[in-house]
């Protein structure tokens, strides 16, 4: 919990510095919404230590296994032994296992999935920071929207400038900032900027100038 508070505090400080410098995106300009979505925006997940993987070999249940990624980054698969998993996507791990199993069985069909995500859980969360009642870091859920996340943060404070809120999203390797008209969402039911969120999104709500 203390670590998460420090992370949230650091994030708020970075966003404040970016805003103050006029650098709300890496190119220095605000990107008008709606932000791009879909699987093409979400980076492929790389397996890490302590993640649990399910390795399934079609028609060979004796070769299928559930394995926790060890501190050395390896998992153990029947017949072929240790396989490097950390730092690779499930698809890459499956390809490695398929290639090595092909020495023992003909045309092996291998599927690898993450059944328990531990190492990079932070990357799959949505964060709300700034002038909200309680800054939060919440697990992403399919269909989760800006309004959902802000309500989980307890709503905005009396000092907030809700129509100056920003949604920060990594697209093509750079951080883009998309304007959110949060006051319109909360008070007028205008959902035009109530964007659906993706893992890793950050919502920042500044305080108004007095």
FENTALIN-V804330 format. One record per residue. N is the residue number from 0. RES is the residue in one small letter. PHI is phi in whole degrees, 0 to 359 (999 if undefined). OMEGA is omega as a letter, one per 40 degrees, with the letter a starting at -180 (none if undefined). Layout:
# FENTALIN-V804330
N RES PHI OMEGA
N RES PHI OMEGA
This chain:
# FENTALIN-V804330
0 x 999 i
1 x 297 i
2 x 298 a
3 x 296 i
4 x 297 i
5 x 294 i
6 x 297 a
7 x 297 i
8 x 296 i
9 x 296 i
10 x 297 i
11 x 297 a
12 x 294 i
13 x 297 i
14 x 296 i
15 x 295 i
16 x 294 i
17 x 299 a
18 x 296 a
19 x 294 a
20 x 272 a
21 x 75 a
22 x 250 a
23 x 282 i
24 x 227 i
25 x 299 i
26 x 288 i
27 x 97 i
28 x 230 i
29 x 283 i
30 x 263 i
31 x 287 a
32 x 284 e
33 x 284 i
34 x 289 i
35 x 292 i
36 x 228 i
37 x 91 a
38 x 293 a
39 x 291 a
40 x 273 a
41 x 283 a
42 x 294 i
43 x 295 a
44 x 285 i
45 x 258 a
46 x 294 i
47 x 227 i
48 x 301 i
49 x 82 i
50 x 294 i
51 x 255 a
52 x 247 i
53 x 252 i
54 x 254 a
55 x 241 i
56 x 247 a
57 x 301 i
58 x 64 i
59 x 223 a
60 x 299 a
61 x 291 i
62 x 262 a
63 x 278 a
64 x 202 i
65 x 257 a
66 x 220 i
67 x 268 i
68 x 291 a
69 x 283 i
70 x 302 i
71 x 276 i
72 x 86 a
73 x 259 i
74 x 234 i
75 x 249 a
76 x 243 i
77 x 309 i
78 x 79 a
79 x 265 i
80 x 84 a
81 x 286 i
82 x 228 i
83 x 289 a
84 x 242 a
85 x 297 i
86 x 85 a
87 x 242 i
88 x 280 i
89 x 305 i
90 x 295 i
91 x 292 i
92 x 296 i
93 x 300 i
94 x 295 i
95 x 297 a
96 x 296 i
97 x 301 a
98 x 297 a
99 x 285 i
100 x 290 a
101 x 297 i
102 x 285 a
103 x 243 i
104 x 230 a
105 x 277 i
106 x 47 a
107 x 292 i
108 x 254 a
109 x 241 i
110 x 233 i
111 x 234 i
112 x 225 i
113 x 269 a
114 x 263 i
115 x 215 a
116 x 265 a
117 x 236 a
118 x 297 a
119 x 244 a
120 x 301 a
121 x 300 a
122 x 287 a
123 x 262 a
124 x 257 i
125 x 244 a
126 x 239 i
127 x 235 a
128 x 221 a
129 x 104 a
130 x 276 i
131 x 237 a
132 x 298 a
133 x 213 i
134 x 307 a
135 x 227 i
136 x 232 a
137 x 247 i
138 x 299 i
139 x 290 i
140 x 234 i
141 x 305 i
142 x 86 i
143 x 295 a
144 x 242 i
145 x 305 a
146 x 298 i
147 x 304 a
148 x 294 a
149 x 294 i
150 x 295 i
151 x 296 i
152 x 275 i
153 x 85 a
154 x 86 a
155 x 273 i
156 x 273 i
157 x 291 a
158 x 263 a
159 x 286 i
160 x 248 a
161 x 298 a
162 x 279 i
163 x 255 a
164 x 293 i
165 x 227 i
166 x 255 i
167 x 260 a
168 x 220 i
169 x 277 a
170 x 227 i
171 x 54 i
172 x 84 i
173 x 232 a
174 x 269 i
175 x 256 i
176 x 245 a
177 x 246 a
178 x 298 i
179 x 238 i
180 x 268 a
181 x 293 i
182 x 298 i
183 x 295 i
184 x 292 a
185 x 285 a
186 x 258 a
187 x 240 i
188 x 70 i
189 x 279 a
190 x 262 a
191 x 296 i
192 x 247 i
193 x 276 a
194 x 290 i
195 x 286 a
196 x 268 i
197 x 240 i
198 x 305 i
199 x 93 i
200 x 295 i
201 x 233 i
202 x 253 i
203 x 242 a
204 x 241 a
205 x 280 i
206 x 276 i
207 x 282 i
208 x 277 a
209 x 258 none
